[in-house]
């Protein structure tokens, strides 16, 4: 009987951390201002040299966001994203990468 509350707490924590309870990707995409440069659909960028990111590989998107946030990537338009990345958490990066990877290119 005493083990049941521990198991229930562990299951609850796992569910909260799982994608089933993750922040809605579309909402986060708008809140973190991704839409301003990449478009609401991830494929209609504000400027021609901004990337179309819809359907891009999840791991690639995560790496690019990490590299821009850390300063490891400073080429191209990375400076435009550097200011935004201060408001994007590690959890946000994972949710955004998952969401963008599922957008139709």
N, C-alpha and C positions, 0 to 999 in steps of 0.2 A: 504494500500500500504506500509506503514512504517513497518508493521509487517512481511512482506514477507522477507526482508533481514535478520531479526532476526531468522525466522524459517529456512531459507536456511543455515545460519551459524550453527545453532543447528544440523540440519540434516547432514551437512558436517562433523562436529566434531564427531557425532555419527558414521558415516561411517568410518572415519579415525581410530577410536578406535575399530571398530568391527573386527571380524576375517576375514571379506572379504578383509580388507586392512592390515591385520597382516603380519608380516615378514614371508616368506615361512619357514615352520618348518624344512624341509630337509636342506635348506641352513643354517639355524641357528644351526642345529644339527652338521653340519660340521664346521662352523665358531667358535663355542664355544668348539671345540675339543672333543665333546662327542664320535665321531667316533673312536678316538684314543684308548679308553678303552672298549667301548661297541660294537664296530664294526659299519660298515655303515648301517647295517640293524637292529641294536639294539639287536641282538641275537647271535652275534659271538664275545664275549668278548676277549680281549687281553690275560687275564689270567683266569684260571678256576674258581677262587674265585671272579671274578668281575661278577656282576649280568647281566642276560639277561633281558633287560627292555622292549623289544618290546611287545606291547599289555597290558602292566601293567595299572592298574587303574589310571586315570588322577589325581584324588585327592591325591592318595598315592604318586605319583611322585612329585607333587607340595609340599606336606608336607615334603618329604625326602630332596628335594632341599632347602627348607626354613630352615629345621633343620640343615642341613650341613652348609649352609651359616651363620646361626646365632651362630653355635657352640653347639646348643642343642643336636645334634647328633655327637658324636666323636668316635663311635665304628667302628669295622670292617675296611673297606676301605674308611671311610669318609675322612680321611686325604688326600687321593689321590684326592678327589673332592674338598676339601676345597680351594686349590689354584686356581682351575678353577672357583669356584663360585664367586670370586671377579669381574669377567668380565661378570657375568650373572645378568641382571636386573630383576626386578619384572615382567615386561612385557615379557621378554625372558622366564622366568620360566613358565608362562602361555602358551606361544606358544610351548615351548618344551614339556611340559606335554601333551598338546593336540596332538601334532605330534606323540610322542612316544606311546600314548595310542591307536592310530590308526594303528600302525605298526602291521603286521601279526606276531604273536608269532611263 
